[in-house]
Amino acid sequence: MSIETARSFLLGCLGINYGILMLWFIAFTVAHDSVYRLHARWFRISVEQFDSAHYTGMAVYKIGVLLLNLVPYLALRMIA
């Protein structure tokens, strides 16, 4: 695999992962109440805990995307 192929792959992965993150955020904001009601049937969870879990999940996902996609992409850009 060439460096150019790896860079293209990482850039594509970055775009897909940020798309998933944006979709998650949009779905969370638009359908918040209905998703909360669905989860509240299965788990004893308050609205604050539900919001906290989602925001924490989004933050962890974003950090993972940055560390696993963006940083290697930038490193490959610097060496080429």
Number of C-alpha atoms within 10 A of each C-alpha: 5 7 13 12 10 14 20 13 14 20 17 13 16 18 15 13 18 16 12 13 18 13 12 14 16 12 12 17 11 11 11 15 12 11 14 16 13 10 13 14 9 8 9 9 14 11 13 8 11 17 15 12 12 14 14 12 13 16 13 12 16 15 13 13 19 16 12 14 20 19 13 16 20 13 11 15 12 8 7 8
